[in-house]
Amino acid sequence: MNGLAGVQDRYEVIVVGARAAGAATAMLLARRGMRVLAVDRGGYGTDTLSTHALMRAGVLQLVRWGLLERLEAEGTPRVQRTVFHYEDEVLDIPIKPRHGVPALFAPRRTVLDRILVDAAAEAGAEVRHRVRLEDLVGGDDGRVEGVHLQDEQGATRIVHSDLVIGADGLRSTVAALVGGSITRQARHAAATFYGYWSGLEVDGYHWYWGRGAGAGAIPTNDGLVLLFAGVGARRFAAEVRGNVPGAYHRLLAEVAPELAEQMAAAHLVGSLHGFAGHPGYLRRPWGPGWALVGDAAYFKDPITAHGISDALRDAELLADAVARGTEEALRQYESYRDALSTGLLEVTDRIAAFEWNHAELKELHHALSDEMKNEVTALLGLYEGALEHH
Ligand SMILES: Cc1cc2nc3c(=O)[nH]c(=O)nc-3n(C[C@H](O)[C@H](O)[C@H](O)COP(=O)(O)OP(=O)(O)OC[C@H]3O[C@@H](n4cnc5c(N)ncnc54)[C@H](O)[C@@H]3O)c2cc1C
């Protein structure tokens, strides 16, 4: 639904931002019987600037939440292999069905975010699109007590809550208003360019690595394949700025010549999308009356394609902490999140530097694979009630 009509004066939790992190968190809290309002300034079912390869941890969450069938019913193809193309070697890794995860998936955000929003609403959360957070309501003691909202018709409303969750992405307004401090700062910011192609035959995720550049192919809905190219900050400034389409084609031809060859007979559907890059960070994700989740709390360079999977993971950790309802639970949310994220953030930052040789890159990919396995093990433990032990 759009707009503020019918919104109540008070909820237990208000979630700002209703995509991967926000819609999932709202769903999990509503499933626990809490009164939840989720708002997003964007439109229901719209796209956002993001490629969308999910890793095993992300798919595991969708399986556990009972949402994978819906994703498959929307025609999201199964990804059953990941192929790493290095200069001197090709590594073809089958994705074995494990822990109820039959394959990997790369759903369009128009599909994934909509499925999460629908699941939140079905669980009883009120979800309102085209509604923007303007400001927070603060108590005399500095505690956040609610939000100032505005819809597209210009209607405004103050709504109170016990907790305000900022799931409002990379440039989070909630984080800025509460002063959520950065606790770990990454250094590198790579640029990513991508477009959707019809008429390509691509089986599995393909990641290509050249000197100072990368590229990849990600099969997605509607028979389309997302082709991306990425470069470090130095090459971006020297070669890309001002001519993104030219650089996109040049980089794909340089790093992934076999894809570039196929592209000649394929069709670009829609326009190219570009992200100039942003260094990663971890932020303190909670304080009196507020919490942060998803990119608002933890961002890393898209080069390791892991932000959505981590957003779905942290939605679970935060919902668990909120349900327990103590400050200690929120403190554990932060420490558990940090334990699972610090390695991922660091290895991602080193890959995003684009300063490795291929032997070093392979080591980084091994380290990344270990971090991803830890994450899956931790999530499986979480479902068995092991969170308390951390
Ligand atoms: C180029 C690029 C490629 C990427 N590729 C991948 C990939 O392949 N795999 C992967 O897992 N991750 C990838 N990521 C990362 C992924 O996009 C993010 O980690 C993910 O979107 C985080 O979800 P989120 O819900 O935290 O934030 P977002 O998806 O950014 O959602 C935030 C929402 O908050 C809303 N909002 C913001 N401010 C307000 C406000 N004041 N009031 C109301 N609403 C507000 C916005 O409208 C938005 O809908 C990529 C990112 C980029 C930039």
The ligand as an SDF file (V2000), in Angstrom:
LIG
                    3D

 53 58  0  0  0  0  0  0  0  0999 V2000
   26.4420   -2.2690   -7.9070 C   0  0  0  0  0  0  0  0  0  0  0  0
   26.0660   -3.1840   -6.7860 C   0  0  0  0  0  0  0  0  0  0  0  0
   26.0750   -4.5630   -6.9950 C   0  0  0  0  0  0  0  0  0  0  0  0
   25.7410   -5.4240   -5.9460 C   0  0  0  0  0  0  0  0  0  0  0  0
   25.7270   -6.7710   -6.1820 N   0  0  0  0  0  0  0  0  0  0  0  0
   25.3510   -7.6370   -5.2120 C   0  0  0  0  0  0  0  0  0  0  0  0
   25.2630   -9.0320   -5.4650 C   0  0  0  0  0  0  0  0  0  0  0  0
   25.5130   -9.5280   -6.5780 O   0  0  0  0  0  0  0  0  0  0  0  0
   24.8740   -9.8470   -4.4300 N   0  0  0  0  0  0  0  0  0  0  0  0
   24.5780   -9.3520   -3.2000 C   0  0  0  0  0  0  0  0  0  0  0  0
   24.2410  -10.1270   -2.3000 O   0  0  0  0  0  0  0  0  0  0  0  0
   24.6480   -8.0230   -2.9370 N   0  0  0  0  0  0  0  0  0  0  0  0
   25.0120   -7.1650   -3.9120 C   0  0  0  0  0  0  0  0  0  0  0  0
   25.0650   -5.8170   -3.6490 N   0  0  0  0  0  0  0  0  0  0  0  0
   24.7470   -5.3430   -2.2990 C   0  0  0  0  0  0  0  0  0  0  0  0
   23.2450   -5.2400   -2.0810 C   0  0  0  0  0  0  0  0  0  0  0  0
   22.6590   -4.4290   -3.0610 O   0  0  0  0  0  0  0  0  0  0  0  0
   22.9590   -4.6480   -0.7010 C   0  0  0  0  0  0  0  0  0  0  0  0
   23.7700   -5.2650    0.2650 O   0  0  0  0  0  0  0  0  0  0  0  0
   21.4830   -4.8030   -0.3240 C   0  0  0  0  0  0  0  0  0  0  0  0
   20.6830   -4.0770   -1.2110 O   0  0  0  0  0  0  0  0  0  0  0  0
   21.2470   -4.3220    1.0930 C   0  0  0  0  0  0  0  0  0  0  0  0
   19.8740   -4.3390    1.3540 O   0  0  0  0  0  0  0  0  0  0  0  0
   19.2240   -3.2710    2.3440 P   0  0  0  0  0  0  0  0  0  0  0  0
   17.8120   -3.7090    2.5050 O   0  0  0  0  0  0  0  0  0  0  0  0
   20.0820   -3.1040    3.5260 O   0  0  0  0  0  0  0  0  0  0  0  0
   19.3080   -1.8780    1.5990 O   0  0  0  0  0  0  0  0  0  0  0  0
   18.6290   -1.3300    0.1930 P   0  0  0  0  0  0  0  0  0  0  0  0
   18.4100   -2.4980   -0.6840 O   0  0  0  0  0  0  0  0  0  0  0  0
   19.5110   -0.2530   -0.2190 O   0  0  0  0  0  0  0  0  0  0  0  0
   17.2320   -0.8120    0.6950 O   0  0  0  0  0  0  0  0  0  0  0  0
   17.1140    0.3510    1.4580 C   0  0  0  0  0  0  0  0  0  0  0  0
   15.7070    0.8920    1.2810 C   0  0  0  0  0  0  0  0  0  0  0  0
   15.5550    1.9960    2.1900 O   0  0  0  0  0  0  0  0  0  0  0  0
   14.7310    2.9550    1.5770 C   0  0  0  0  0  0  0  0  0  0  0  0
   14.9980    4.2560    2.2040 N   0  0  0  0  0  0  0  0  0  0  0  0
   16.1740    4.9380    2.2320 C   0  0  0  0  0  0  0  0  0  0  0  0
   16.0210    6.1020    2.9230 N   0  0  0  0  0  0  0  0  0  0  0  0
   14.7150    6.1410    3.3170 C   0  0  0  0  0  0  0  0  0  0  0  0
   13.9440    7.1020    4.0430 C   0  0  0  0  0  0  0  0  0  0  0  0
   14.4700    8.2500    4.5140 N   0  0  0  0  0  0  0  0  0  0  0  0
   12.6410    6.8320    4.2640 N   0  0  0  0  0  0  0  0  0  0  0  0
   12.0700    5.6720    3.7890 C   0  0  0  0  0  0  0  0  0  0  0  0
   12.7620    4.7510    3.0960 N   0  0  0  0  0  0  0  0  0  0  0  0
   14.0740    4.9690    2.8640 C   0  0  0  0  0  0  0  0  0  0  0  0
   15.1440    2.9280    0.1130 C   0  0  0  0  0  0  0  0  0  0  0  0
   14.0930    3.4320   -0.7060 O   0  0  0  0  0  0  0  0  0  0  0  0
   15.4270    1.4460   -0.1130 C   0  0  0  0  0  0  0  0  0  0  0  0
   14.3140    0.7870   -0.6810 O   0  0  0  0  0  0  0  0  0  0  0  0
   25.4020   -4.9140   -4.6810 C   0  0  0  0  0  0  0  0  0  0  0  0
   25.3910   -3.5400   -4.4640 C   0  0  0  0  0  0  0  0  0  0  0  0
   25.7130   -2.6830   -5.4960 C   0  0  0  0  0  0  0  0  0  0  0  0
   25.6820   -1.2090   -5.2600 C   0  0  0  0  0  0  0  0  0  0  0  0
  1  2  1  0
  2  3  1  0
  2 52  2  0
  3  4  2  0
  4  5  1  0
  4 50  1  0
  5  6  2  0
  6  7  1  0
  6 13  1  0
  7  8  2  0
  7  9  1  0
  9 10  1  0
 10 11  2  0
 10 12  1  0
 12 13  2  0
 13 14  1  0
 14 15  1  0
 14 50  1  0
 15 16  1  0
 16 17  1  0
 16 18  1  0
 18 19  1  0
 18 20  1  0
 20 21  1  0
 20 22  1  0
 22 23  1  0
 23 24  1  0
 24 25  2  0
 24 26  1  0
 24 27  1  0
 27 28  1  0
 28 29  2  0
 28 30  1  0
 28 31  1  0
 31 32  1  0
 32 33  1  0
 33 34  1  0
 33 48  1  0
 34 35  1  0
 35 36  1  0
 35 46  1  0
 36 37  1  0
 36 45  1  0
 37 38  2  0
 38 39  1  0
 39 40  1  0
 39 45  2  0
 40 41  1  0
 40 42  2  0
 42 43  1  0
 43 44  2  0
 44 45  1  0
 46 47  1  0
 46 48  1  0
 48 49  1  0
 50 51  2  0
 51 52  1  0
 52 53  1  0
M  END
$$$$
